[in-house]
Amino acid sequence: MLPGFNHNIRHEGILFHVQTEDNGLSNPVVVTHLYVGGNILATRKRSYEKFAAVPSLQEIVLSMMKDQHKEMMKDLVHGRIRSALRFLAAQPAVRAPIAVRPSTPTSPPAGEPPGVKPAPAAKPFPPPSSATAPVRPSGPIPPLGQRPAVPPPATAPRPYRRPASVTPAAAVPTLDTSGVAEKTLDELILEFLGQEQTKP
């Protein structure tokens, strides 16, 4: 069983976590998870059972782990993971503040002293249209026990709980996709993988 890879990657202002690990010869599978807020968004698995008897098994598994780890990070940045796209689409959009134009001074009407602003004319409320008018039930109201059930309110989101298998964020390097303009994504990921390999 080889040591795995753990990286944080900031994309579209959201911090994602990518984790790749080897399950060992008892279950010869390389598994990569994409996390956000402690929840798994995507999982990829690749078996190396057919290489179990090969003398260079360790090099083969390490290469598979690097490739799968890098593919998950690249697919996230390039929008090829549907669950990540759905998650990003569900995030509230950050709206720009509304610019308020300063009011231009107007000359007062004849006969009024300067500096006194006339009161604005009251605008009448428009009559309610059929689209906005409340819909009243026709006929008698049924007894309380025969009325249709009201759907329960939406449950509040569960609090963040980081799985025990995920490395703490403070100990994990973070890849910011804003640096892709200066270096290619492949170069950034390979640098991160190299840093991970040099750790004791």
C-alpha positions in Angstrom: 0.0 0.0 0.0 1.5 3.3 -1.2 1.1 6.7 0.5 -1.6 8.8 -1.1 -1.9 12.3 -2.4 -3.9 15.1 -0.8 -4.3 18.6 -2.4 -6.6 21.5 -2.0 -7.6 23.3 -5.2 -9.4 26.6 -5.3 -11.8 26.9 -8.2 -14.5 29.6 -8.9 -13.9 30.9 -5.3 -14.7 27.5 -3.8 -12.0 25.3 -2.0 -12.2 21.7 -3.2 -10.1 18.8 -1.9 -8.7 16.0 -4.0 -7.6 12.8 -2.3 -6.0 9.7 -4.0 -5.1 6.5 -2.1 -4.1 2.9 -2.8 -6.2 0.2 -1.2 -3.4 -2.4 -1.3 -3.2 -5.9 -2.7 -6.1 -7.1 -0.7 -8.3 -4.8 -2.8 -6.1 -3.6 -5.7 -7.9 -0.4 -6.6 -6.7 3.2 -6.8 -9.4 5.5 -5.5 -9.7 9.3 -6.0 -12.3 11.4 -4.2 -13.3 15.0 -4.8 -14.5 16.7 -1.6 -16.1 20.0 -0.9 -17.0 20.9 2.7 -16.4 17.4 3.8 -18.9 15.9 1.3 -17.8 13.7 -1.6 -18.8 15.2 -5.0 -17.1 12.7 -7.3 -15.2 9.4 -7.0 -13.1 7.6 -9.5 -11.6 4.0 -9.2 -9.1 2.1 -11.2 -8.1 -1.5 -10.7 -4.6 -2.8 -11.0 -5.4 -6.4 -10.3 -3.9 -7.5 -13.7 -0.5 -6.1 -12.7 -0.4 -7.9 -9.3 2.3 -10.3 -10.4 4.4 -7.8 -12.2 7.8 -7.1 -10.5 7.5 -3.3 -11.1 4.1 -3.2 -9.4 5.0 -0.3 -7.1 6.0 2.0 -10.0 2.9 1.1 -12.0 0.6 1.8 -9.0 2.4 5.1 -8.3 2.0 6.2 -12.0 -1.7 5.3 -11.9 -2.2 7.3 -8.7 -0.5 10.4 -10.2 -2.5 10.2 -13.4 -5.8 9.7 -11.7 -5.1 12.5 -9.2 -4.1 14.9 -12.0 -7.1 13.9 -14.2 -9.6 14.7 -11.3 -8.0 18.2 -10.8 -7.9 19.0 -14.5 -11.5 17.8 -15.1 -12.7 20.0 -12.2 -11.0 23.1 -13.6 -12.2 22.4 -17.2 -15.8 21.8 -16.1 -16.0 18.0 -16.9 -17.4 16.9 -13.6 -21.2 17.2 -13.6 -21.6 17.0 -9.8 -19.1 19.9 -9.4 -20.9 21.9 -12.0 -24.3 21.4 -10.2 -22.7 22.4 -6.9 -21.2 25.6 -8.4 -24.5 26.4 -10.1 -26.3 26.1 -6.7 -24.1 28.6 -5.0 -25.6 32.1 -4.4 -24.4 34.6 -7.0 -22.4 37.6 -5.7 -24.3 40.7 -6.8 -22.6 44.0 -7.4 -23.8 46.9 -5.3 -26.4 49.1 -7.1 -24.9 52.5 -8.0 -27.1 55.4 -6.8 -27.0 58.5 -9.0 -26.9 61.8 -7.2 -30.0 63.8 -7.7 -29.6 66.9 -10.0 -30.7 70.1 -8.4 -33.8 71.7 -10.1 -34.9 75.3 -10.0 -38.0 75.8 -7.7 -41.2 76.8 -9.4 -42.1 80.4 -9.6 -43.5 81.8 -6.4 -41.7 79.4 -4.0 -38.7 80.4 -1.9 -35.4 78.8 -2.9 -34.3 75.8 -0.8 -37.8 74.4 -0.3 -38.4 71.1 -2.1 -41.9 70.5 -3.3 -43.5 67.3 -2.0 -43.5 64.5 -4.5 -46.8 63.6 -6.0 -48.4 60.5 -4.7 -48.5 57.6 -7.1 -51.7 55.6 -7.1 -51.4 51.9 -6.5 -52.2 49.9 -9.7 -55.3 47.6 -9.4 -54.3 44.0 -8.8 -54.0 41.9 -11.9 -55.4 38.4 -12.2 -51.8 37.1 -12.0 -51.1 38.7 -8.6 -54.6 38.5 -7.1 -55.0 35.9 -4.4 -56.8 32.8 -5.5 -59.8 32.0 -3.3 -61.2 28.5 -3.2 -64.6 28.1 -4.7 -67.2 26.4 -2.7 -67.2 25.6 1.0 -63.9 25.1 2.9 -63.4 21.4 3.8 -63.1 20.4 7.4 -59.6 20.4 9.0 -59.1 16.7 8.8 -59.9 16.6 5.0 -57.6 19.4 3.9 -54.5 18.5 1.8 -51.3 18.1 3.8 -48.9 21.0 3.8 -45.3 20.0 2.8 -42.8 20.2 5.6 -40.3 23.1 5.5 -37.0 22.4 3.9 -34.5 21.0 6.3 -31.5 23.1 7.2 -28.1 22.0 5.7 -26.1 19.7 7.9 -23.1 21.2 9.6 -19.7 20.6 8.1 -18.0 17.5 9.3 -14.6 16.6 7.9 -14.1 12.8 7.5 -11.4 11.3 9.6 -9.5 10.1 6.5 -9.1 13.6 5.0 -5.9 15.4 5.9 -6.4 18.7 7.7 -6.5 21.6 5.3 -3.6 23.4 7.1 -1.3 20.5 6.2 -2.4 20.3 2.6 -0.9 22.4 -0.2 -3.5 24.5 -2.1 -3.5 24.9 -5.9 -5.2 28.2 -7.0 -6.5 28.1 -10.5 -5.8 31.8 -10.9 -2.2 30.8 -11.6 -3.1 28.9 -14.7 -2.6 32.1 -16.7 1.2 32.1 -15.8 1.8 28.3 -15.9 -0.1 25.5 -17.5 -2.3 23.4 -15.2 -0.1 20.3 -15.9 3.0 22.2 -14.7 1.2 23.3 -11.5 -0.1 19.8 -10.7 3.2 18.1 -11.4 5.0 20.6 -9.1 2.5 19.7 -6.4 2.9 16.0 -6.9 6.7 16.5 -6.7 6.3 18.3 -3.4 4.2 15.5 -2.1 6.8 12.9 -3.0 9.6 14.8 -1.2 7.8 14.8 2.1 9.2 12.3 4.7 
